[in-house]
């Protein structure tokens, strides 16, 4: 009996993975395996899981380093930033929180591990918490009513993380996210993209369409960062 239960679970897993049910007839489980497989697939379709980033990026990103450099060159302090993709290093948030900058950052990560890093960071260094808040979530599920206005928005990772399940749970498109965060940028504020993103080829047509739909102007590049400004 125990052996049959193991065989049944193996066949079910095989079926859910897209395989057949060879041997199920021998066990007398063909109908049961098919029924449970259909039930599981229905559950996955009607209750899709959140598209998370199952990694912890702890190496400081080129775009993050360059953003902080740009802020210093422009002598920007006491501003507010929405930062898409915190990384497990949380470099932008911790650097902007320093007394010389005092730039307030709201970051988002879809990585549970990166968020855990944030909790450990601010537990050890509570002074960072006043200027840097990170949330765990999916940027494609942003609610505009929960967002304040920002002076700067980073969209370094646009088009990188959207998956098939994003549509299944009603996530926005990359263009819709870009437009929403632009609407939440104050007049005269800045929006940034990252040309070395692995998805930048996919982002290019999104950016081109966005330029037509929102009052923005490309004002230049800083190393691998594209810098846009919203009309005042």
VOMISE-437650 format. One record per residue (C-alpha): x, y, z. Coordinates in steps of 0.25 Angstrom, whole numbers, padded with zeros to 4 digits, always signed. Layout:
<sites>
XYZ ...
</sites>
This chain:
<sites>
+0000+0000+0000 +0011+0010+0004 +0018+0006-0009 +0006+0009-0017 +0004+0023-0010 +0018+0026-0014 +0016+0022-0029 +0003+0030-0029 +0010+0043-0024 +0022+0040-0035 +0012+0039-0046 +0004+0051-0042 +0017+0059-0041 +0020+0054-0055 +0007+0057-0061 +0007+0071-0055 +0021+0073-0061 +0015+0070-0075 +0018+0055-0076 +0009+0044-0078 +0003+0034-0068 +0010+0021-0073 +0008+0011-0063 -0004+0017-0056 -0013+0007-0062 -0005-0004-0056 -0007+0002-0042 -0022+0005-0045 -0020+0020-0043 -0021+0026-0057 -0034+0033-0054 -0030+0038-0041 -0017+0043-0046 -0023+0050-0057 -0034+0056-0048 -0024+0061-0038 -0015+0067-0049 -0026+0074-0055 -0030+0080-0041 -0016+0084-0038 -0015+0091-0052 -0028+0098-0050 -0023+0103-0036 -0010+0108-0042 -0018+0116-0053 -0029+0122-0044 -0019+0125-0032 -0006+0128-0039 +0006+0131-0029 +0014+0144-0029 +0025+0145-0039 +0037+0146-0029 +0052+0148-0031 +0058+0135-0025 +0072+0141-0023 +0079+0151-0014 +0087+0161-0023 +0098+0165-0013 +0108+0171-0022 +0107+0186-0024 +0100+0189-0037 +0107+0198-0048 +0094+0206-0049 +0093+0208-0034 +0107+0213-0033 +0106+0222-0045 +0093+0228-0039 +0099+0232-0026 +0111+0238-0034 +0101+0246-0042 +0093+0251-0030 +0106+0256-0024 +0111+0262-0037 +0097+0269-0038 +0098+0273-0023 +0085+0267-0021 +0081+0266-0006 +0068+0265+0002 +0060+0259-0010 +0051+0247-0011 +0054+0235-0019 +0046+0223-0024 +0056+0212-0026 +0052+0199-0035 +0061+0188-0030 +0068+0189-0017 +0078+0178-0018 +0082+0170-0006 +0093+0181-0004 +0083+0192-0002 +0094+0202-0007 +0085+0213-0012 +0077+0214+0001 +0089+0213+0010 +0097+0223+0002 +0085+0233+0001 +0083+0232+0016 +0096+0238+0019 +0097+0251+0026 +0103+0258+0014 +0092+0254+0005 +0079+0252+0013 +0072+0247+0001 +0059+0239+0004 +0058+0226-0003 +0046+0217-0005 +0051+0204-0011 +0044+0191-0016 +0049+0177-0017 +0042+0164-0022 +0053+0156-0015 +0049+0150-0001 +0064+0149+0002 +0067+0163-0002 +0056+0168+0007 +0061+0160+0018 +0075+0167+0016 +0067+0180+0018 +0061+0176+0031 +0075+0171+0036 +0081+0185+0031 +0071+0194+0038 +0071+0186+0051 +0086+0188+0052 +0086+0202+0047 +0072+0208+0051 +0077+0222+0046 +0076+0217+0032 +0061+0214+0034 +0057+0229+0035 +0062+0231+0020 +0061+0218+0014 +0049+0209+0013 +0048+0196+0005 +0036+0188+0002 +0034+0174-0003 +0025+0173-0015 +0023+0173-0030 +0024+0186-0037 +0014+0181-0047 +0004+0182-0036 +0006+0196-0032 -0006+0204-0026 -0005+0219-0030 -0013+0223-0017 -0002+0217-0008 +0009+0225-0015 +0014+0239-0012 +0021+0248-0022 +0036+0247-0024 +0047+0256-0029 +0054+0244-0036 +0050+0230-0041 +0059+0219-0045 +0054+0209-0056 +0067+0202-0057 +0060+0188-0058 +0048+0191-0066 +0045+0179-0075 +0054+0169-0067 +0044+0162-0058 +0030+0162-0064 +0026+0147-0066 +0014+0139-0071 +0008+0139-0058 +0008+0154-0057 -0004+0154-0067 -0011+0143-0059 -0012+0152-0047 -0015+0165-0054 -0001+0171-0054 +0001+0184-0062 +0010+0185-0074 +0024+0191-0074 +0018+0203-0081 +0007+0205-0071 +0017+0204-0060 +0026+0214-0066 +0015+0223-0069 +0009+0222-0055 +0023+0225-0048 +0025+0237-0058 +0011+0242-0053 +0016+0241-0039 +0029+0249-0042 +0028+0264-0039 +0029+0274-0050 +0044+0276-0053 +0048+0263-0047 +0056+0252-0053 +0054+0238-0058 +0065+0228-0061 +0068+0216-0069 +0079+0206-0070 +0085+0203-0084 +0093+0191-0079 +0081+0184-0074 +0080+0170-0080 +0066+0174-0085 +0069+0187-0090 +0066+0183-0105 +0052+0180-0100 +0051+0193-0092 +0055+0202-0104 +0041+0201-0111 +0034+0203-0097 +0043+0216-0095 +0040+0221-0109 +0025+0219-0107 +0026+0226-0093 +0033+0238-0099 +0020+0240-0108 +0011+0238-0096 +0017+0246-0085 +0023+0260-0085 +0038+0256-0083 +0051+0260-0090 +0064+0252-0091 +0074+0261-0085 +0087+0252-0086 +0094+0240-0082 +0103+0238-0070 +0111+0225-0073 +0101+0214-0074 +0089+0222-0069 +0079+0229-0078 +0074+0242-0072 +0061+0248-0075 +0054+0260-0069 +0039+0262-0067 +0034+0276-0072 +0033+0286-0062 
</sites>
